[in-house]
Amino acid sequence: MKRLTIVAALLVAATPVAAQIPTTFTNLQVLPKDIPRSELIATMRNIAGSLGVRCAHCHVGPDDLQGMNFAIDDKRSKVAARSMLQMVRAINADYVSKLPAGDAAPQQVSCITCHRRSIKPPRLLPEMLLTTANASGVPAAIAQYKKLRAEALDSGLYDFREPTLAIVASTLRDQKRLAEAMEFLQLNAEIFPGSVNTQLMLGELAVQKGDPAQAAGYFKRALELDPNNAAAKKALESLKK
């Protein structure tokens, strides 16, 4: 629904609202001073869509642009936007463009690369979950994950793929918090029942916890998913010895 709202807003801005944008521009400090009007409008729409905002987020005036003063720098967000445009330009020019040539041209960085249609770039999901686990416990972190997954799975704000919970579990394992790490991996196994890697990680944790019978169960499950998995076979042989 949020995505549809953004698209609708952009469609509205594409017709009568565009008529309120001046034909000449002042106070252009990053964009070329002779930028064509159509190109400037397209650039502004791209920024607004990437952050999920309207023109009034950076410019002073109403959403319908009636009487909006585009030139003044009264809003901090506009000043920040200039710095962000310079940063994006530098990343593409100084780094992305110098990557070794491949079959396709390197993907250029843009506003949406970080913002994902959010005013502030979202935090990395593993970092958020670990913060919650440390402050309020694993059950709270798991509840947070499930809530975010239910609300924002298709938003692009967070990475809900299999490695996310594995990263959280690995961090907890390195901190010797084995039981907590296992809770996240068990959730991962529930969401991704076909994941061989999750079963292997669970087996390794069970070994570290001193429960070979539980470990064997996880390794056998990994072999059910991938009968030729060398890591699972080796782990079972080690348990037998």
N, C-alpha and C positions, 0 to 999 in steps of 0.2 A: 504493500500500500504506500509506503514512504517513497519507493522508487517511482510509482505512478504519479505521486504528487509532484515530485521534482520534474518529471518529464512534462507534466501538464503546465507547470510554472514556466518552463523553458519555451513551450509552445506559445503560451500567452505573450511572453517577452518577445517572441519572434515577429509579431505583427504590429499592433498599435503602439506598444511600448517603445519599439525601436524608433518610432517617429519622434520620440522625445529626446533622443540622443543627438547632441549637436553635430554639425557638419565640420566644424573646425575644433581643434583641441589645444589646450594649454596645460602646462605643468606636466608634460610627459617626460619622465626622468629615466625610465628604463626602456620602454617601448620606443621605437623610432618616431621622431617628431613628424615625419611625413607618412606615417602608417595609413593605409587606406581605411576609410570608415568601416567598410565591410569586414576587414581583417581585425580591426580593433573590437568590433562587436562580437565577432566569433571568439576572440581571445577572452573577452570578459565572460561570455556565456560558458566557455570551457572551465574557467576558474570557478564560476558560481556552481556549475554542475558538479565539479570535482569536490567541492566543500559542502554541497547541499544547502546553499544559501541563495539569497536574492541580492540585487544590486545595493540595497540599503545596508548590507553588512559592512561594506567599505566606504560607500559614498553617502553624503548627507542629503537626505530627502526621502520622500515617500516611495512605496513599492511601485506605484504607477509612473514614477520618474517625473511627474509634473513639478516643474520648478527645481529639480534636483541640481545641486551644485557639484559637478564632477571634478572640478579643479582643486578644491580646497583639501587640505590634509588634516582635518580635525579628528579623524578617527584613527586610533592606533592600528586597527586592522588593515587600513590602507597602507600605512607605512610598513607594516610587517609584510604585506603582500609584495611590495617592491623588493624587499630583501629576499623573499622566497623566489621571486622570478629571477633575480640575479643568481641565486644559488642553483636553481634548476639549469639555467643557461651555462653556468660554469661546470656543473657535473657532466652535462652532455658534451660540451666543447672540450674540456680538459681530460675527461676520463672515458666516457662512453664512446666517443668518436675515435679514441686511440686503441680500442680493443682490437685484438687480432681479427682479421677478416674471416668470415665463415660463409656458410651457404646462404645466409640471410643477413641483412644489415642489423647491427645491434639495436635492441629495443630502447628507444629514447625515454628518459625519465620525464614525468609530467606531474602536475599537482595531484592527480588521483593516485599516483604510485604510492604515496604515503597517506593521503587524507581519506581515501575510500568513501567519499561523500559524507565526511564528518568534519566539522569545523576544526577540531583538534585531531591529529593523527592518532588512531587508536593504539593503545598499548599492546605489546605482544601478549597473546593469550597465556603462554606458559608463565610469563612473569606475573600476570594478574593472579593466576591460580596459586602460584607459590606464595605470593604476598598474602592471599586470603588464608591459605593453609597455615602459614606461620602465625597469623594474627588470631584466627578463629577456629583452626582445626581443619582436618581433611573433609569431614562431612559438609562443612560450609563451602569449601572450595568445589567439591563435587556438585553441590546444589547450584552454585554459581555457574559452573560449566553447563549443566543441564538447562538452566534458565536462558543463558546466552545462546545456546544451541537451538532452543525452541523459538527464540525471538529473532535471531539474527543469522540463521544458517545460510541464507541466500543473499545476505547483504554485502558480503565481501569485506566486512569490517575485521573479521577474525578468521584464523586458519583452523578449521575444525577437522582437518585430515588426521589420519592415524598418528603421524609423528608427534603431534602436539602433546598428547598425554604421555607419550613415551619420553619426551624431553623432561616433563615434570617428574616422572618416575625415576629417571636416571639421575636427576639432581638430588632427589631425596635419598636414593640408594648411595650416592657418593657421600652424603651426610650421615650414613649409617642408620637412616630411618626406614628400615626395610619393610616393616608392616604398613607404613603409610604409602611407600612406593607401590606395594602390591595392590593397595586399594585402587590406585589410579590405573594400574595395568589391568585389573579385573574389569574396571569400567571400559577400558579400551577393548578388551576381549568381547564384552557385551555389545559394544557398538560396531566393532569390526570382527565378527566371528570367524572370518576367513583369514585373519592375520597370523601368519606363521611366526613372524618376528615377535609379536606380543606373547605368544605361547613360549617361545624360547626365553624371553626376558623373565617371564613368570617362573619358568623352571630354574633359571639361574638364581633368582631371588630365593626360591625355596631351598636351593642348595646352601646358599649363604645363611639362611635361617636354621639350617640343620634338620630339614625335613625331606629326606631322600624319597620317601614314598610319594609325597605331593609333587616333588620335582619330576619324578618319573611320569606321573600322570600328565603333566604339562608337555614334556618332551614327546610322549606318545601321541598326544593330541596334535603336536606339530607335525609328526610323521603321517598322521591321518590326513592332514591338509596337504602335505608335500612328502610323499613316500620316499623321495630321493634326497631329502634334506640331509646334507652331510653333518651339519652342526648338531642336529637332533640325534642322529645316530651315534656320533662321538660322545655326546653328553650321556646317553643311556649306557654306553659301554663303560664310561668312567664310573657311573653309579654302581654297575655290577662289580667293578673291581674294588 
